[in-house]
């Protein structure tokens, strides 16, 4: 039986917030309370920045009711950070961990957060400091290696799908070209989720551009024009991370800002959308061209939550604590999907270095051969994660313009016949009137008029 270390627990959140990241936080806290070897539970505000500044909160006495409220609240309850620790930072972190007798450290985040956890873990080993160090997965980009998908992605994908549903309806009402820029630095999973908005023939998005395929600036306006000629309008989904033939992000031309992990800042600006709008207007005769950048809205939007996402986010938090208290020293929790038509998952522990720093991309089987759409395989992959979407209603069958001339032509044929018969009768009436005035009197109510005219003639 593995030796269990008695000590305190420290948990923190890092990287971009999500709508379910607090589910992982609460899942870990509630599970930790079940294990007597974990005495106190601390939370670091704003990730490792809070550890370095000793900005901690005591989570041990939080009530279950309040924890549930926090779990269902979007964004990072403890605050977040984007900081890559230096060697000096690691030494300072260990001083704080020793001071608070922390033996269980959990870091919730994406691949950069996994890299941070890996750096801290390696430094702990070098210092021979007994520390259970675990990474809890999270990212809306869905680009963590070793995982079928990551907590945060499904809810963000649900937001994207519903946003495109609404935007497509808007575009149907006022036709034109609409370009929406979606998050996704190296992987197009989130942008690809826009395809779920399609419920009938002709629905947008009509074009989907992903980082996994080179973006042809010259061909782009032509593809827009082709769609407009077919449908009279065009809705486009573009990943913020689209690249040219050399792999350079198109958006990198407009920004030089980078974070501590060396990532170019792509979100938080509408430059890419503006560039694409200008390109379409310049190369086509289409006048109504608009763009929106979803930006940070898709990460922590209240009310748009995938039930599957929320449940799995809580599960990976709890599972990390289970792995740590079972004797495992370090690792990351990975979500695996069981084969079969019915959606089922299970959890495994993988090495920190397998998840740290590097990212994964959408597989070729998920991307259409034309390079600007997705396949049925992707829809089958993402649909059970996102769950049910709103149903869209439409009005009855449209009256075809081809039927209208036929309806007008029918009475037009009868109209000439009626006037032709009327003059023929009036021509015969004056000739027959003097010969057959008496027999016609009882048959026609119009005859009293000629008799009245005859009496004055006798006088």
C-alpha positions in Angstrom: 0.0 0.0 0.0 1.4 3.4 -1.0 2.5 5.7 1.8 0.1 8.6 2.2 1.6 12.0 3.1 -0.3 14.1 5.6 -0.4 17.8 4.7 -2.4 20.6 3.2 -3.7 21.1 -0.3 -3.3 24.1 -2.6 -5.4 24.6 -5.7 -5.3 27.4 -8.3 -6.7 28.3 -11.7 -4.7 29.5 -14.7 -5.2 30.6 -18.4 -8.4 31.6 -20.0 -11.6 31.1 -17.9 -14.4 28.9 -19.0 -18.1 28.5 -18.1 -17.3 25.2 -16.2 -13.8 25.7 -14.7 -15.3 26.2 -11.2 -17.0 22.8 -11.5 -13.4 21.4 -11.5 -12.5 23.6 -8.6 -15.5 22.4 -6.5 -15.1 18.8 -7.6 -11.5 18.8 -6.2 -12.5 20.6 -3.0 -15.4 18.2 -2.2 -13.3 15.2 -2.9 -10.4 16.4 -0.8 -12.8 16.8 2.2 -13.3 13.0 2.0 -9.6 12.3 2.7 -8.3 12.7 6.2 -4.7 13.0 5.0 -5.6 16.4 3.5 -6.0 18.8 6.4 -6.6 22.3 5.1 -7.6 23.3 1.6 -6.1 26.6 0.3 -6.9 28.4 -2.9 -4.3 30.7 -4.6 -5.7 33.9 -6.1 -4.6 34.4 -9.7 -2.6 31.2 -10.0 1.0 31.1 -9.2 1.0 34.8 -8.9 -1.0 34.4 -5.7 1.4 31.7 -4.4 4.3 34.1 -4.9 2.6 37.0 -3.1 1.0 34.7 -0.5 -2.5 35.7 -1.6 -4.4 32.6 -0.4 -7.9 31.9 0.7 -9.0 29.1 3.1 -11.5 26.9 1.3 -11.8 24.3 4.1 -14.8 25.8 5.7 -16.7 26.7 2.6 -20.3 25.4 2.9 -21.6 22.8 0.4 -24.4 25.3 -0.6 -21.9 28.0 -1.4 -19.6 25.7 -3.3 -22.5 24.5 -5.5 -23.3 28.2 -6.2 -19.7 28.8 -7.2 -19.6 25.6 -9.3 -22.4 26.9 -11.4 -20.9 30.4 -11.8 -18.8 31.0 -15.0 -15.2 32.2 -15.1 -12.4 31.5 -12.5 -13.6 32.1 -9.0 -10.1 32.3 -7.7 -8.9 34.5 -10.5 -6.5 33.5 -13.2 -3.1 34.4 -14.6 -0.8 33.8 -17.6 2.7 33.4 -16.1 5.5 31.0 -16.8 7.5 30.5 -13.7 11.3 31.0 -13.7 13.8 29.1 -11.7 13.7 31.9 -9.1 9.9 31.7 -9.1 10.0 28.0 -8.3 12.3 28.5 -5.4 10.0 31.2 -4.0 7.0 28.9 -4.6 8.6 26.1 -2.6 9.3 28.5 0.3 5.5 29.3 0.4 4.5 25.6 0.0 6.8 24.6 2.9 5.5 27.5 5.0 1.9 26.3 4.6 2.9 22.6 4.7 1.3 22.1 1.2 1.8 18.5 0.0 -1.0 18.4 -2.6 -0.9 20.9 -5.4 -3.5 21.1 -8.2 -3.4 23.4 -11.2 -6.5 23.8 -13.4 -5.7 25.0 -16.9 -4.6 24.3 -20.5 -1.3 23.2 -22.0 0.5 26.3 -20.7 -0.8 25.6 -17.2 0.3 21.9 -17.6 3.8 23.3 -18.5 3.8 25.4 -15.4 2.8 22.4 -13.3 5.5 20.3 -15.0 8.2 22.9 -14.2 7.1 23.1 -10.5 7.0 19.3 -10.3 10.5 18.9 -11.7 11.9 21.5 -9.4 10.2 19.8 -6.4 11.9 16.5 -7.4 15.3 18.3 -7.6 14.8 19.8 -4.2 13.5 16.4 -2.9 10.4 18.1 -1.6 7.5 15.6 -1.3 4.7 17.1 -3.4 1.8 15.5 -5.2 1.5 17.7 -8.3 -1.4 17.3 -10.6 -2.8 19.2 -13.6 -6.6 19.4 -14.1 -7.5 19.9 -17.8 -9.4 22.9 -19.1 -9.5 24.8 -22.4 -12.1 26.0 -24.8 -9.7 25.4 -27.7 -9.9 21.6 -27.1 -6.3 21.3 -28.1 -4.8 19.3 -25.1 -3.0 16.2 -26.1 -3.9 12.9 -24.7 -7.6 14.0 -24.4 -10.6 13.1 -26.5 -11.9 16.6 -25.5 -11.4 19.0 -22.7 -13.7 20.6 -20.1 -14.8 24.0 -21.3 -14.9 23.1 -24.9 -18.4 21.7 -25.2 -20.0 24.7 -23.5 -18.1 27.2 -25.7 -19.0 25.1 -28.8 -22.6 25.3 -27.7 -22.3 29.1 -27.6 -20.7 29.2 -31.0 -23.4 27.0 -32.6 -26.2 29.0 -31.1 -24.6 32.3 -32.1 -24.3 31.1 -35.7 -27.9 30.0 -35.6 -29.0 33.5 -34.6 -26.6 35.2 -37.0 -27.7 33.0 -39.9 -31.4 33.9 -39.3 -30.4 37.6 -39.2 -28.5 37.1 -42.5 -31.5 35.5 -44.1 -33.7 38.5 -43.1 -31.1 41.0 -44.4 -29.0 39.2 -47.0 -25.3 40.0 -47.4 -22.0 38.6 -46.3 -21.3 38.0 -42.6 -17.9 37.0 -41.3 -17.5 35.7 -37.7 -14.1 35.3 -36.2 -14.0 32.5 -33.6 -11.3 31.5 -31.0 -8.8 28.9 -31.9 -5.1 29.6 -32.0 -3.7 26.3 -33.4 -6.8 24.1 -33.5 -10.1 24.6 -35.3 -12.4 22.6 -33.0 -14.3 25.6 -31.7 -14.7 27.2 -35.1 -15.8 23.9 -36.6 -18.6 23.7 -34.0 -20.4 26.4 -36.0 -21.5 23.7 -38.4 -24.0 22.5 -35.8 -26.0 25.6 -36.6 -27.1 24.0 -39.9 -30.6 22.5 -39.7 -31.8 22.7 -43.3 -30.5 23.2 -46.8 -28.9 26.6 -47.4 -28.2 27.3 -43.7 -24.9 28.9 -42.7 -22.1 28.9 -42.1 -21.5 28.3 -45.8 -17.7 28.5 -45.4 -15.6 27.4 -42.5 -11.9 28.2 -42.3 -9.6 26.4 -39.8 -5.9 26.8 -38.7 -5.2 23.3 -40.0 -5.5 24.4 -43.6 -3.6 27.3 -45.3 -5.8 30.3 -45.9 -5.7 31.6 -49.5 -6.2 35.4 -49.4 -6.7 35.5 -53.2 -9.1 32.6 -53.4 -11.2 33.8 -50.4 -13.2 36.5 -52.3 -13.9 34.1 -55.1 -15.4 31.5 -52.7 -17.6 34.2 -51.2 -18.9 35.3 -54.6 -19.7 31.7 -55.5 -21.8 31.2 -52.4 -23.6 34.5 -52.9 -24.4 33.5 -56.5 -25.9 30.3 -55.2 -27.8 31.5 -52.1 -27.9 35.2 -52.4 -26.0 35.6 -49.2 -23.0 34.1 -47.3 -22.2 33.4 -43.6 -18.5 32.6 -42.8 -16.8 31.1 -39.8 -13.1 31.9 -39.5 -10.7 30.8 -36.8 -8.6 33.5 -35.3 -5.6 31.3 -35.9 -5.8 30.9 -39.7 -2.4 30.8 -41.3 -0.8 31.4 -44.7 1.1 28.9 -46.8 4.2 29.4 -44.5 2.2 28.8 -41.3 2.3 32.4 -40.2 -1.0 33.6 -38.6 -2.8 36.1 -40.8 -3.7 38.1 -37.6 -0.1 38.3 -36.5 0.4 41.0 -39.1 -1.8 43.3 -37.0 -0.4 42.6 -33.5 3.0 42.0 -31.9 1.7 41.4 -28.3 2.8 38.1 -26.8 2.3 36.4 -23.4 4.9 34.9 -21.0 4.7 31.6 -22.9 5.5 33.2 -26.2 1.9 33.1 -27.7 1.0 35.9 -30.0 -2.2 37.8 -28.8 -4.9 36.9 -31.3 -8.2 37.6 -29.4 -9.5 40.9 -28.2 -9.2 42.7 -31.5 -11.4 43.0 -34.6 -8.4 43.5 -36.9 -8.8 40.2 -38.6 -12.5 40.6 -39.3 -11.9 44.1 -40.6 -9.2 42.9 -42.9 -11.4 40.2 -44.4 -14.3 42.6 -44.9 -12.0 45.0 -46.8 -10.7 42.1 -48.9 -14.2 41.0 -50.0 -15.3 44.6 -50.7 -12.2 45.2 -52.7 -12.3 42.1 -54.8 -16.1 41.8 -55.4 -19.0 44.0 -56.1 -20.8 42.9 -52.9 -21.6 46.0 -50.9 -23.2 44.6 -47.7 -20.3 42.9 -45.9 -20.0 42.8 -42.1 -17.8 41.1 -39.5 -17.9 40.3 -35.8 -15.3 38.9 -33.5 -16.8 36.6 -30.8 -13.7 37.1 -28.6 -14.0 36.5 -24.9 -17.8 36.2 -25.0 -17.6 32.5 -26.0 -15.6 31.5 -22.9 -17.8 32.4 -19.9 -21.3 33.2 -21.2 -23.9 32.5 -18.4 -26.7 30.2 -19.2 -25.0 28.5 -22.2 -23.7 25.4 -20.6 -23.4 21.8 -21.9 -24.7 19.4 -19.2 -22.0 16.9 -20.3 -19.3 19.5 -20.0 -20.4 20.5 -16.5 -20.5 16.9 -15.3 -17.1 16.0 -16.8 -15.5 19.2 -15.5 -16.5 18.3 -12.0 -15.4 14.7 -12.5 -11.8 15.6 -13.6 -11.4 17.8 -10.5 -12.4 14.9 -8.2 -10.4 12.4 -10.1 -7.2 14.4 -9.7 -7.6 14.2 -6.0 -8.3 10.5 -6.1 -5.1 9.9 -8.1 -3.1 12.0 -5.7 -4.4 10.4 -2.5 -4.0 6.9 -4.0 -0.3 7.3 -4.0 0.4 8.8 -7.5 2.9 11.6 -7.3 2.3 13.6 -10.4 0.3 13.7 -13.6 -2.6 15.1 -15.6 -6.2 13.8 -15.8 -7.2 12.8 -19.4 -10.7 12.2 -20.7 -11.0 9.1 -22.9 -14.0 8.2 -25.1 -15.2 4.6 -25.2 -15.7 3.2 -28.7 -19.3 2.6 -29.8 -22.4 4.5 -30.9 -23.4 5.4 -27.3 -21.4 8.3 -25.8 -19.4 7.1 -22.8 -16.1 8.3 -21.2 -13.5 7.2 -18.7 -10.5 8.9 -17.0 -6.8 8.1 -17.0 -3.7 9.6 -15.5 -1.1 10.7 -18.0 2.4 12.2 -17.5 2.6 16.0 -17.2 5.1 16.3 -20.0 2.7 14.5 -22.4 0.2 17.4 -22.0 2.6 20.3 -21.3 3.3 23.1 -23.9 2.5 21.3 -27.1 -1.0 21.2 -28.6 -3.0 18.9 -30.9 -4.9 19.7 -34.0 -8.1 18.6 -35.6 -7.6 15.3 -37.4 -7.8 15.2 -41.2 -10.9 13.0 -40.9 -12.8 16.0 -39.4 -11.9 18.4 -42.3 -13.7 18.4 -45.7 -11.5 17.8 -48.7 -12.2 21.3 -50.0 -10.5 22.7 -46.9 -13.3 25.0 -45.9 -15.9 22.8 -44.3 -16.2 19.8 -41.8 -17.2 16.2 -42.3 -19.9 14.1 -40.8 -17.3 12.4 -38.6 -16.7 15.7 -36.8 -20.5 16.3 -36.4 -20.8 12.8 -34.9 -17.8 13.6 -32.6 -19.1 17.0 -31.3 -22.9 16.6 -31.2 -23.0 14.5 -28.0 -20.7 16.9 -26.2 -22.8 20.0 -27.0 -26.2 18.4 -26.5 -29.6 19.6 -27.8 -29.8 22.9 -29.6 -32.8 25.2 -30.1 -35.3 24.2 -32.8 -35.8 26.7 -35.6 -39.2 27.2 -37.1 -40.0 28.3 -40.6 -43.1 29.4 -42.4 -45.1 27.5 -45.0 -44.2 26.7 -48.6 -43.2 29.7 -50.6 -45.6 30.7 -53.5 -43.5 30.2 -56.6 -43.5 33.0 -59.1 -44.0 30.5 -62.0 -47.6 29.9 -60.9 -48.6 33.5 -61.0 -48.8 34.0 -64.8 -51.0 30.9 -65.1 -53.5 32.2 -62.6 -53.8 35.6 -64.4 -54.1 34.1 -67.9 -57.2 32.1 -67.2 -59.7 35.0 -66.7 -58.0 36.8 -69.6 -59.2 34.2 -72.1 -62.8 34.4 -70.9 -63.0 38.2 -70.9 -62.9 38.6 -74.7 -65.7 36.1 -75.2 -68.2 37.9 -73.0 -68.0 41.2 -74.9 -68.2 39.4 -78.3 -71.6 37.9 -77.5 -73.1 41.0 -76.0 -72.8 43.2 -79.1 -74.2 40.4 -81.3 -77.4 40.3 -79.2 -77.8 44.1 -79.3 -77.6 44.1 -83.0 -80.4 41.5 -83.4 -82.7 43.2 -80.8 -83.5 46.3 -82.9 -84.4 44.2 -85.9 -86.7 41.8 -84.0 -88.3 44.4 -81.7 -91.0 45.6 -84.2 -91.9 42.0 -85.4 -92.2 40.2 -82.0 -93.0 42.8 -79.4 -96.1 40.9 -77.9 -94.6 37.4 -77.5 -91.5 38.9 -76.0 -93.4 40.8 -73.3 -94.3 38.0 -71.0 -90.8 36.4 -71.3 -88.6 39.4 -70.6 -89.0 41.9 -67.7 -87.2 44.4 -69.9 -90.2 44.9 -72.4 -92.2 47.4 -70.3 -89.8 50.0 -71.4 -90.8 49.7 -75.2 -94.5 49.8 -74.3 -94.1 53.0 -72.4 -92.5 54.5 -75.4 -95.3 53.3 -77.7 -98.1 55.1 -75.8 -96.8 58.6 -76.3 -96.5 57.8 -80.0 -100.3 57.2 -80.3 -101.2 60.4 -78.6 
